Amino acid sequence: METDTESFVRDYYEALRRGEPLDPYFSERSDVVKIGVFSRLVGGDRVAEALRRQTARTADWTVESAGLRAFDRGGHAHFVDGVRLAWTDARTDRRHEFDTRWTGLVEARDHEPLFVSMHVSAAQPRDDGDGGG
């Protein structure tokens, strides 16, 4: 059975695919943190501004979840996922594609979930050698 947090994260993925505004998914708090493949942002205002620019400058998003899990703990929850992520830079027509790892913290405010922390990183290429763990 899907948790409320999993449903919230999937809604965010769908908004990203459709090119809808993403800033309403994030808390406006000054201590909000969003780390993306190419960025590190702190503060609700900075996150909102960067997400608005991202939406205006990107198109054709692919967001394919590979195992979203969320762990609800009262008014907070954390989530983890592996996501195949791709988009086109609308200014250069360049396509970006990554296998990414997502983690984050969701906080319930007035019974509505909001991200207070999100970390998206690109996974390293697979190594066929002995290293890895």
SELOSE-421554 format. One line per field, with one value per residue: residue number from 0; residue in three letters; x, y, z of N, C-alpha, C in turn. Coordinates in nm, 3 decimals. Layout:
N
num <- NUM, ...
residu <- Ala, ...
n.u <- X, ...
n.v <- Y, ...
n.w <- Z, ...
ca.u <- X, ...
ca.v <- Y, ...
ca.w <- Z, ...
c.u <- X, ...
c.v <- Y, ...
c.w <- Z, ...
//
This chain:
133
num <- 0, 1, 2, 3, 4, 5, 6, 7, 8, 9, 10, 11, 12, 13, 14, 15, 16, 17, 18, 19, 20, 21, 22, 23, 24, 25, 26, 27, 28, 29, 30, 31, 32, 33, 34, 35, 36, 37, 38, 39, 40, 41, 42, 43, 44, 45, 46, 47, 48, 49, 50, 51, 52, 53, 54, 55, 56, 57, 58, 59, 60, 61, 62, 63, 64, 65, 66, 67, 68, 69, 70, 71, 72, 73, 74, 75, 76, 77, 78, 79, 80, 81, 82, 83, 84, 85, 86, 87, 88, 89, 90, 91, 92, 93, 94, 95, 96, 97, 98, 99, 100, 101, 102, 103, 104, 105, 106, 107, 108, 109, 110, 111, 112, 113, 114, 115, 116, 117, 118, 119, 120, 121, 122, 123, 124, 125, 126, 127, 128, 129, 130, 131, 132
residu <- Met, Glu, Thr, Asp, Thr, Glu, Ser, Phe, Val, Arg, Asp, Tyr, Tyr, Glu, Ala, Leu, Arg, Arg, Gly, Glu, Pro, Leu, Asp, Pro, Tyr, Phe, Ser, Glu, Arg, Ser, Asp, Val, Val, Lys, Ile, Gly, Val, Phe, Ser, Arg, Leu, Val, Gly, Gly, Asp, Arg, Val, Ala, Glu, Ala, Leu, Arg, Arg, Gln, Thr, Ala, Arg, Thr, Ala, Asp, Trp, Thr, Val, Glu, Ser, Ala, Gly, Leu, Arg, Ala, Phe, Asp, Arg, Gly, Gly, His, Ala, His, Phe, Val, Asp, Gly, Val, Arg, Leu, Ala, Trp, Thr, Asp, Ala, Arg, Thr, Asp, Arg, Arg, His, Glu, Phe, Asp, Thr, Arg, Trp, Thr, Gly, Leu, Val, Glu, Ala, Arg, Asp, His, Glu, Pro, Leu, Phe, Val, Ser, Met, His, Val, Ser, Ala, Ala, Gln, Pro, Arg, Asp, Asp, Gly, Asp, Gly, Gly, Gly
n.u <- 0.084, 0.058, 0.218, 0.122, 0.331, 0.476, 0.286, 0.278, 0.543, 0.537, 0.344, 0.492, 0.690, 0.524, 0.435, 0.678, 0.728, 0.518, 0.581, 0.489, 0.455, 0.696, 0.775, 0.563, 0.572, 0.768, 0.875, 0.868, 1.056, 1.358, 1.563, 1.542, 1.671, 1.792, 1.947, 2.068, 2.151, 2.323, 2.335, 2.326, 2.116, 2.001, 1.747, 1.412, 1.326, 1.537, 1.530, 1.271, 1.295, 1.499, 1.372, 1.161, 1.307, 1.425, 1.198, 1.117, 1.330, 1.362, 1.251, 1.046, 1.065, 1.177, 1.096, 1.150, 1.070, 1.236, 1.178, 1.061, 1.054, 0.909, 0.919, 0.720, 0.696, 0.517, 0.478, 0.673, 0.856, 1.080, 1.227, 1.341, 1.478, 1.553, 1.603, 1.546, 1.639, 1.578, 1.605, 1.546, 1.742, 1.599, 1.710, 1.947, 1.888, 2.000, 2.016, 1.993, 2.076, 2.044, 2.111, 1.979, 1.997, 1.768, 1.697, 1.522, 1.349, 1.029, 0.787, 0.494, 0.277, 0.017, -0.139, -0.062, 0.179, 0.523, 0.835, 1.129, 1.385, 1.583, 1.775, 1.934, 2.132, 2.372, 2.422, 2.717, 2.903, 2.869, 3.098, 3.294, 3.488, 3.654, 3.608, 3.377, 3.179
n.v <- -0.119, 0.219, 0.495, 0.816, 0.995, 0.874, 0.900, 1.181, 1.237, 1.105, 1.264, 1.498, 1.410, 1.373, 1.637, 1.749, 1.610, 1.714, 1.979, 2.162, 2.415, 2.381, 2.485, 2.507, 2.266, 2.277, 2.379, 2.712, 2.783, 2.920, 2.743, 2.537, 2.290, 2.209, 1.992, 1.937, 1.767, 1.948, 2.159, 2.340, 2.450, 2.673, 2.773, 2.876, 3.081, 3.092, 2.830, 2.824, 3.025, 2.914, 2.679, 2.782, 2.901, 2.668, 2.526, 2.697, 2.677, 2.415, 2.106, 1.826, 1.613, 1.310, 1.093, 0.830, 0.620, 0.383, 0.228, 0.364, 0.444, 0.527, 0.654, 0.714, 0.920, 1.031, 1.374, 1.402, 1.266, 1.052, 0.985, 0.762, 0.689, 0.548, 0.696, 0.720, 0.984, 1.243, 1.524, 1.798, 2.074, 2.370, 2.596, 2.522, 2.289, 2.057, 1.728, 1.585, 1.308, 1.088, 0.834, 0.851, 0.912, 0.966, 1.133, 1.251, 1.479, 1.515, 1.731, 1.767, 2.032, 2.208, 1.989, 1.938, 1.800, 1.901, 1.945, 1.968, 1.909, 1.793, 1.574, 1.509, 1.305, 1.211, 0.880, 0.683, 0.536, 0.186, -0.046, -0.305, -0.427, -0.526, -0.333, -0.099, -0.145
n.w <- 0.000, -0.087, 0.071, 0.212, 0.172, -0.037, -0.240, -0.256, -0.343, -0.591, -0.715, -0.739, -0.920, -1.143, -1.189, -1.262, -1.502, -1.657, -1.679, -1.495, -1.234, -0.976, -0.734, -0.541, -0.406, -0.219, 0.106, 0.234, 0.414, 0.559, 0.597, 0.415, 0.197, -0.122, -0.325, -0.637, -0.946, -1.071, -0.890, -0.573, -0.334, -0.082, 0.128, 0.110, -0.070, -0.259, -0.359, -0.473, -0.672, -0.836, -0.921, -1.071, -1.282, -1.384, -1.477, -1.682, -1.857, -1.942, -2.098, -2.203, -2.006, -1.859, -1.607, -1.429, -1.185, -0.978, -0.755, -0.530, -0.190, 0.117, 0.450, 0.696, 0.979, 1.200, 1.193, 1.004, 0.726, 0.550, 0.230, -0.029, -0.350, -0.669, -0.974, -1.314, -1.500, -1.725, -1.947, -2.171, -2.253, -2.315, -2.431, -2.561, -2.685, -2.601, -2.477, -2.156, -1.960, -1.688, -1.445, -1.138, -0.781, -0.527, -0.227, 0.060, 0.283, 0.409, 0.535, 0.724, 0.694, 0.822, 0.759, 0.501, 0.287, 0.245, 0.082, 0.271, 0.248, -0.018, -0.206, -0.498, -0.681, -0.930, -1.023, -1.001, -1.274, -1.337, -1.198, -1.303, -1.163, -0.855, -0.663, -0.518, -0.299
ca.u <- 0.000, 0.136, 0.203, 0.092, 0.455, 0.503, 0.191, 0.324, 0.663, 0.494, 0.279, 0.601, 0.745, 0.429, 0.442, 0.803, 0.705, 0.422, 0.630, 0.411, 0.535, 0.745, 0.800, 0.463, 0.602, 0.873, 0.852, 0.928, 1.147, 1.492, 1.658, 1.516, 1.789, 1.769, 2.069, 2.038, 2.265, 2.414, 2.312, 2.305, 2.037, 1.957, 1.648, 1.290, 1.322, 1.634, 1.478, 1.157, 1.345, 1.571, 1.275, 1.090, 1.400, 1.438, 1.077, 1.116, 1.443, 1.372, 1.133, 1.052, 1.120, 1.155, 1.116, 1.110, 1.102, 1.278, 1.170, 1.035, 1.014, 0.897, 0.910, 0.647, 0.718, 0.439, 0.471, 0.784, 0.883, 1.191, 1.206, 1.455, 1.437, 1.644, 1.519, 1.601, 1.601, 1.625, 1.535, 1.609, 1.766, 1.523, 1.793, 2.052, 1.833, 2.085, 1.949, 2.068, 2.020, 2.117, 2.054, 1.997, 1.951, 1.694, 1.662, 1.468, 1.267, 0.899, 0.727, 0.352, 0.241, -0.128, -0.185, -0.015, 0.323, 0.614, 0.975, 1.219, 1.517, 1.586, 1.908, 1.934, 2.270, 2.392, 2.490, 2.843, 2.894, 2.895, 3.236, 3.295, 3.600, 3.629, 3.574, 3.234, 3.101
ca.v <- 0.000, 0.341, 0.591, 0.954, 1.055, 0.819, 0.965, 1.318, 1.235, 1.070, 1.384, 1.587, 1.355, 1.400, 1.781, 1.769, 1.561, 1.800, 2.117, 2.246, 2.478, 2.287, 2.550, 2.483, 2.141, 2.302, 2.472, 2.844, 2.806, 2.965, 2.633, 2.436, 2.258, 2.128, 1.962, 1.873, 1.715, 2.059, 2.275, 2.331, 2.568, 2.681, 2.877, 2.861, 3.177, 3.050, 2.707, 2.861, 3.098, 2.820, 2.587, 2.857, 2.909, 2.534, 2.495, 2.779, 2.646, 2.273, 2.045, 1.684, 1.540, 1.169, 1.068, 0.690, 0.570, 0.243, 0.170, 0.466, 0.400, 0.638, 0.611, 0.819, 0.925, 1.143, 1.492, 1.402, 1.142, 1.060, 0.898, 0.725, 0.635, 0.551, 0.755, 0.750, 1.124, 1.303, 1.644, 1.875, 2.216, 2.439, 2.698, 2.463, 2.165, 1.946, 1.631, 1.538, 1.183, 1.039, 0.747, 0.933, 0.868, 1.073, 1.121, 1.378, 1.489, 1.579, 1.776, 1.802, 2.165, 2.224, 1.863, 1.929, 1.770, 1.989, 1.908, 2.057, 1.869, 1.701, 1.553, 1.430, 1.292, 1.118, 0.758, 0.655, 0.422, 0.056, -0.092, -0.450, -0.476, -0.570, -0.219, -0.078, -0.143
ca.w <- 0.000, -0.100, 0.180, 0.171, 0.124, -0.170, -0.330, -0.271, -0.427, -0.727, -0.770, -0.778, -1.044, -1.251, -1.217, -1.335, -1.639, -1.728, -1.686, -1.404, -1.128, -0.874, -0.606, -0.437, -0.336, -0.121, 0.214, 0.215, 0.526, 0.523, 0.609, 0.314, 0.116, -0.241, -0.397, -0.764, -1.020, -1.101, -0.804, -0.428, -0.298, 0.056, 0.151, 0.031, -0.180, -0.362, -0.420, -0.558, -0.789, -0.922, -0.982, -1.176, -1.396, -1.440, -1.553, -1.803, -1.945, -1.972, -2.160, -2.236, -1.892, -1.829, -1.465, -1.412, -1.052, -0.975, -0.621, -0.429, -0.056, 0.212, 0.588, 0.766, 1.123, 1.255, 1.108, 0.910, 0.655, 0.456, 0.115, -0.112, -0.479, -0.782, -1.078, -1.447, -1.515, -1.849, -1.989, -2.279, -2.228, -2.420, -2.495, -2.646, -2.741, -2.554, -2.392, -2.039, -1.909, -1.572, -1.343, -1.018, -0.649, -0.461, -0.086, 0.106, 0.402, 0.387, 0.660, 0.711, 0.743, 0.807, 0.698, 0.362, 0.284, 0.172, 0.093, 0.345, 0.203, -0.131, -0.261, -0.621, -0.729, -1.041, -0.982, -1.069, -1.365, -1.276, -1.204, -1.310, -1.083, -0.718, -0.576, -0.525, -0.178
c.u <- 0.089, 0.110, 0.166, 0.216, 0.490, 0.411, 0.234, 0.446, 0.626, 0.420, 0.385, 0.664, 0.653, 0.428, 0.568, 0.787, 0.619, 0.469, 0.551, 0.501, 0.570, 0.763, 0.690, 0.486, 0.704, 0.830, 0.921, 1.029, 1.287, 1.595, 1.629, 1.643, 1.745, 1.901, 2.030, 2.165, 2.368, 2.404, 2.304, 2.237, 1.996, 1.862, 1.530, 1.282, 1.415, 1.587, 1.365, 1.203, 1.415, 1.475, 1.194, 1.178, 1.414, 1.318, 1.073, 1.221, 1.454, 1.242, 1.153, 1.117, 1.081, 1.188, 1.061, 1.161, 1.137, 1.276, 1.152, 0.991, 1.010, 0.872, 0.848, 0.667, 0.645, 0.431, 0.582, 0.793, 1.009, 1.165, 1.338, 1.401, 1.557, 1.560, 1.600, 1.548, 1.661, 1.541, 1.612, 1.623, 1.702, 1.605, 1.892, 2.005, 1.918, 2.006, 2.044, 1.999, 2.108, 2.038, 2.083, 1.948, 1.885, 1.675, 1.603, 1.385, 1.142, 0.841, 0.581, 0.329, 0.093, -0.187, -0.148, 0.135, 0.399, 0.755, 1.047, 1.364, 1.501, 1.728, 1.896, 2.078, 2.276, 2.470, 2.619, 2.824, 2.927, 3.040, 3.235, 3.408, 3.557, 3.584, 3.425, 3.165, 3.116
c.v <- 0.126, 0.434, 0.728, 1.022, 1.003, 0.882, 1.109, 1.325, 1.201, 1.189, 1.485, 1.540, 1.389, 1.549, 1.814, 1.725, 1.657, 1.945, 2.213, 2.311, 2.378, 2.352, 2.529, 2.353, 2.160, 2.402, 2.604, 2.877, 2.844, 2.853, 2.517, 2.416, 2.171, 2.115, 1.885, 1.824, 1.825, 2.175, 2.238, 2.461, 2.559, 2.799, 2.865, 2.955, 3.136, 2.925, 2.742, 2.931, 3.002, 2.723, 2.656, 2.871, 2.773, 2.498, 2.572, 2.736, 2.499, 2.221, 1.894, 1.600, 1.393, 1.150, 0.928, 0.637, 0.422, 0.188, 0.272, 0.400, 0.522, 0.582, 0.726, 0.806, 1.045, 1.256, 1.502, 1.267, 1.161, 0.960, 0.872, 0.669, 0.635, 0.594, 0.773, 0.888, 1.177, 1.426, 1.708, 2.019, 2.292, 2.545, 2.639, 2.339, 2.043, 1.858, 1.588, 1.412, 1.128, 0.927, 0.819, 0.862, 0.988, 1.036, 1.254, 1.364, 1.569, 1.611, 1.810, 1.938, 2.185, 2.107, 1.849, 1.900, 1.872, 1.934, 2.012, 2.024, 1.772, 1.695, 1.460, 1.425, 1.191, 0.999, 0.742, 0.540, 0.294, 0.018, -0.244, -0.511, -0.515, -0.458, -0.205, -0.060, -0.029
c.w <- 0.000, 0.018, 0.124, 0.113, -0.014, -0.274, -0.358, -0.364, -0.571, -0.793, -0.816, -0.909, -1.163, -1.288, -1.295, -1.480, -1.721, -1.741, -1.600, -1.300, -1.018, -0.738, -0.502, -0.358, -0.224, -0.015, 0.182, 0.324, 0.477, 0.530, 0.513, 0.231, -0.002, -0.315, -0.521, -0.830, -1.043, -1.002, -0.656, -0.387, -0.152, 0.069, 0.056, -0.088, -0.294, -0.434, -0.516, -0.685, -0.888, -0.991, -1.091, -1.301, -1.464, -1.526, -1.684, -1.904, -1.985, -2.031, -2.170, -2.127, -1.894, -1.682, -1.438, -1.278, -1.058, -0.834, -0.511, -0.299, 0.034, 0.350, 0.667, 0.916, 1.181, 1.156, 1.006, 0.840, 0.572, 0.344, 0.045, -0.242, -0.572, -0.902, -1.207, -1.482, -1.644, -1.881, -2.104, -2.235, -2.344, -2.492, -2.594, -2.720, -2.703, -2.457, -2.280, -1.988, -1.797, -1.503, -1.212, -0.893, -0.582, -0.314, -0.043, 0.232, 0.369, 0.524, 0.634, 0.774, 0.717, 0.729, 0.551, 0.364, 0.202, 0.187, 0.177, 0.311, 0.086, -0.183, -0.381, -0.670, -0.842, -0.989, -1.062, -1.167, -1.291, -1.298, -1.203, -1.227, -0.943, -0.626, -0.563, -0.394, -0.094
//
